[in-house]
Amino acid sequence: MVNFVKGGLKVRSSYLIYRELSSCLQPSRLPASSVRAHLEGGIALGIGAFNLTLSLFPPRILKLLEFAGFSGDKDYGLQQLHQGATTTPNLRALLCTMLLLCYYTFLTFILGVGEDDFTEAEALLSPYLSRYPKSAIFLFFAGRIEEIKGNINEAIKKFEEGCSAQQAWKQFHHMCYWELMWCFAYKGMWKMAYFYADLLSKENRWSKAMYVYMKAAFLSMLPRGEPRPFGEDEVALFR
């Protein structure tokens, strides 16, 4: 408990430093320069990330955090992150963009906030994807956007390109496998969905139970007399 309180105080101290730095951005105190642009980007990232993250907490917890001096204004957080990502070229623009892409393509769905604004995600991703067309991370987000839009075939293409773009980061492949599994499930291609669930169950340690359950679920969708891949039985897997 003591360590938790100490950690909270350090986080609060970090947030107060960002707020103090934002007051230094008056033109009279800091003239326009490349250094100012990088400082503005860093402050926008910090304040935007704090506000956006805290706004996703349950209302009761958020009230306690605001009482402790934090701010949890989602709209202000998004505005700050957009400013850091698009207003002026700076070192943190990519980090602001990545955080916004995660919010628009994942958090809005995981947390059920009901804001599927993929147009913003497309606008943020487009210049980076044009500049780095073989980037595994940007291809992944492009696939995720297509999946949200319902363009499943295009999403599968992007995820597969993301897998082939690099071989060093195996965990990134697992992220693509997870999305590919669901894409093939949406298409009713149960054997392909099973294939990716099987890959995840063998290579990834996040949740073996989840992967085995998904394997069994996909096998149960096959016709009764159709041969099962690798001779596995859904009844045995469910057990």
Salt bridges, closest charged atoms under 4 A:
GLU40 OE2 - ARG36 NE 2.98
GLU115 OE2 - LYS74 NZ 2.73
GLU120 OE1 - HIS82 NE2 3.90
GLU122 OE2 - LYS149 NZ 2.80
GLU146 OE2 - LYS149 NZ 3.88
GLU147 OE1 - ARG144 NH1 3.66
GLU179 OE1 - ARG144 NH1 3.24
ASP198 OD2 - LYS202 NZ 2.96
ASP198 OD1 - LYS215 NZ 2.91
GLU203 OE1 - HIS174 NE2 3.19
GLU226 OE2 - LYS191 NZ 3.00
GLU232 OE1 - LYS215 NZ 3.12
GLU234 OE2 - ARG228 NH2 2.89
